[in-house]
């Protein structure tokens, strides 16, 4: 994948990332996951974005060039991976919500648990990172320069399979249609409305 495909607004890049493959090479082995679900976050224009109120040490990577990995801790429990998009300084990013393990399933299952069924190995943003072995140390990784963490083209996805809908688990601007996923794919996470959500209108 080249930077030209990522240097656009997050809501344009998010559906394009469906089918793309994220790979992580480690001493234990390599895991590759084909992306099946994403969410777009639009920086200072988006009340649900980590960058809505400006730059902080936590979100600094979002303000950098497209093609880097922004990793954050969710609710103090799970790591979440985002692909930085747009032009430098715009702080837009795409959250990777789910995917299908296409290489290294045994290692992914070792990380996730022996009893986890294949479709659930990378279902949900926290599980995606756990299966791939992504943690805070990968924040800022250049996804376009190759190993250890890389983003590449995958099998083409038919536009007829792409669906959009409201974002999951956010209280602000949750009703923006910025969640994209492959229709009928068992790896896609379930939609959950935040109990704190309220109508916001907008994009």
Secondary structure by P-SEA (a helix, b strand, c coil): cccccccccccccccccccbbbbbbcccbbbbbbbccbbbbbcccccccccccccccccccccccccbbbbbbccccbbbbbbbbcccccbbbbbbcccccccaaaaaaaacccccccccccccaaaaaaaacccccccccccccccccccccccccccccbbbbbbccccccccccccccccccccbbbbbccccccccccc
